[in-house]
């Protein structure tokens, strides 16, 4: 079944992820309409996909020839396009920022649940070839994770994207009521570090979800010493504790293997090792914006691994999207993942299955709100000076 979709916003990942994926998956997606506030970008996209340009999201979601909407950009409209899609029964792919307010956005969550539509939040790290292969190794060779280290240092491109909007009155990112931010000189500002705050909060939420996905469960508690919401957003760190699993989740192999037809990989899976009872796992997560963009050479110097995982029988190092090196008693193993299909194809392929499936799945919405609530709990931990149970 080919889905007829409309695009709302095109976003920073349009050229690198969503556009190539939609072109490659043309047998599953038919782009019918495009709404984007950047005229030149919209014009090029309309030409690429032979779609109709529309002047507003309301007219798009009301069209009879639209089955689903892909919201690809975070704008001042916030949840309004998604709420309109709910009213018209259109499925939603959400790539418009994951920083949900567990309390303030509860009505939005309830609206999606009551609409009876498919909703998928974009978690690119889950679908990276290295992540899927790591899940297979956890179920076979490495065993259950015990320690995870995730550090994200904002790259030059990410910093330039943020700084290009510094001081722009049309900046779509606005502070929440009561939120404050400081510029590099320590004075209060409503532009540069508001954008840094939005970028780092989204990164932290994605890292929280990534660790939960790799472990195969939800954290039981969180602790942080520097997640104060009203200080400069240059560095944030938090610690998650996962309780021991009664069984080391062999089902995870099936979840990763379910994606294998998307990767066109003929890899054979090893037989799972006999597992000892898994111990509690700890994840150390941090995100840094502490190196100024003008120090270009320093930003790229010795970047940390995207994720380091210490498991029962070995240790693995991940650099997204497709680099995985792991070690066990037999020594070093280098995985070759260049032939795997891109992340965008996997994500949109999964969205296509979610829409066409007879079983409704809102786990993406639940996971996004859960990760956002964990970050909120980390802020509570910083202010109270104690670990917060989740």
Secondary structure by P-SEA (a helix, b strand, c coil): ccccccccccccccccccaaaaaaacccccccccccccaaaaaaaaaaccbbbbccaaaaaacccccbbbbcccccccaaaaaaaaaabbbbbcccccccccccaaaaaaaaaaacbbbbbbbcccccaaaaaaaaaaacccccccbbbbbbcccaaaaaaaaaacccccccccccccbbbbcccccccccaaaaaaaaaaaaaaaaaaaaaaaaccccccccccccccccccccccbbbbbccccccccaaaaaaaaaccccccccccccccccccccbbbbbbbccccccccccccccccccccbbbbcccbbbbbccccbbbbbccccbbbbbccccccaaaaaaaaaaaaaacccccaaaaaaaaaaaaaaaaaaaaaaacccccc
